[in-house]
């Protein structure tokens, strides 16, 4: 007997195979039973005839409920009307476990709170299955891109003694008898130490933000990728980001067409994501926003609404660069052409999705960095190790970070970030 998966049955047309999975739907005429099976790799229908199935097996089949775990055997045949392109003519059936009550998530519309309360079961739905598979492709594309471009995976700490950007919006915990420690909001500063050894490095892991935001773009726990590279300037940094996003979109389009169809994603919009991306300075963005009715100030950071307006104007991502220094972090290098601004850029995703990447050239001069820390009221003692990077063999270097869930939301065409992560953590939710 050939035991395989639904994604592989195309190799066994005309042969009998065994599949193990879950019944996500079924219907019966009394003599013919149509069992819809999923196994994590795909979905397929198995058709049973009462006349051809052993009586005891038919009796068990007739008790199946939604989400019963089962083992089916059948002959594979091509079926153009099937989403998978195949169908099984059933010859054997066995149940692993049949629930004693109805599955709580039905075909009717459910509110988001109900679905989030049932998140452990909601993940089984076709749309949620598709989202997690696209997420997986994005992660794999990221690793592949960096591996192919000379970056080394470098693991930065989750527990830190200080804030990355001096913010107080951190989750703190008691750390033995050493006072408070904090859950990391970015591995960037530690990654800068890594590149002085490795040249190019990236990290990928969970980070935490304690800001009390309820927008569709915010989570309190999410996954972040940070990348840093020695001897790379601002322009080179943008080129790396552009290449990464193009690679991510390319891989999703190649590997997840079926998932994008399930999500009813407009793939034509993704196909337009080609280099070069749109570029504008912060000053140019402000001017354009004012033309469109915004009251944004010359030195204001872009808000979520501003990003939404801008990204609906273009069919490709936008780099907004050279923000005012007063609204950006202490470690960003000043623009030599205008010291009131920094050599940074935010990448905004099209279709109204807004910021997905933030990055900059880092300040590599010891005295300048020390002064910036004082200007931003950042205590120097906890960051002495970071200052040491500029005291011993400092070099020009740049980096950036992306929020995985924001990229997943954009690529999948989702309206809320809570669906992009298996178990979302929001300011009003920490269960299940």
Secondary structure as GFF3:
##gff-version 3
##sequence-region A 1 432
A	DSSP	beta_strand	2	3	.	.	.	ID=ss1
A	DSSP	three_ten_helix	6	12	.	.	.	ID=ss2
A	DSSP	beta_strand	16	28	.	.	.	ID=ss3
A	DSSP	beta_strand	32	38	.	.	.	ID=ss4
A	DSSP	beta_strand	43	49	.	.	.	ID=ss5
A	DSSP	alpha_helix	55	61	.	.	.	ID=ss6
A	DSSP	beta_strand	69	78	.	.	.	ID=ss7
A	DSSP	beta_strand	86	97	.	.	.	ID=ss8
A	DSSP	alpha_helix	112	117	.	.	.	ID=ss9
A	DSSP	alpha_helix	119	122	.	.	.	ID=ss10
A	DSSP	alpha_helix	126	148	.	.	.	ID=ss11
A	DSSP	beta_strand	152	153	.	.	.	ID=ss12
A	DSSP	beta_strand	159	160	.	.	.	ID=ss13
A	DSSP	beta_strand	172	174	.	.	.	ID=ss14
A	DSSP	beta_strand	180	183	.	.	.	ID=ss15
A	DSSP	alpha_helix	188	198	.	.	.	ID=ss16
A	DSSP	beta_strand	200	208	.	.	.	ID=ss17
A	DSSP	beta_strand	221	230	.	.	.	ID=ss18
A	DSSP	alpha_helix	234	255	.	.	.	ID=ss19
A	DSSP	alpha_helix	257	262	.	.	.	ID=ss20
A	DSSP	alpha_helix	267	271	.	.	.	ID=ss21
A	DSSP	beta_strand	278	281	.	.	.	ID=ss22
A	DSSP	alpha_helix	282	291	.	.	.	ID=ss23
A	DSSP	alpha_helix	304	311	.	.	.	ID=ss24
A	DSSP	beta_strand	318	321	.	.	.	ID=ss25
A	DSSP	three_ten_helix	325	327	.	.	.	ID=ss26
A	DSSP	beta_strand	334	335	.	.	.	ID=ss27
A	DSSP	beta_strand	338	342	.	.	.	ID=ss28
A	DSSP	beta_strand	344	349	.	.	.	ID=ss29
A	DSSP	beta_strand	354	361	.	.	.	ID=ss30
A	DSSP	alpha_helix	366	375	.	.	.	ID=ss31
A	DSSP	three_ten_helix	381	383	.	.	.	ID=ss32
A	DSSP	alpha_helix	384	391	.	.	.	ID=ss33
A	DSSP	beta_strand	397	403	.	.	.	ID=ss34
A	DSSP	alpha_helix	404	412	.	.	.	ID=ss35
A	DSSP	three_ten_helix	417	419	.	.	.	ID=ss36
###
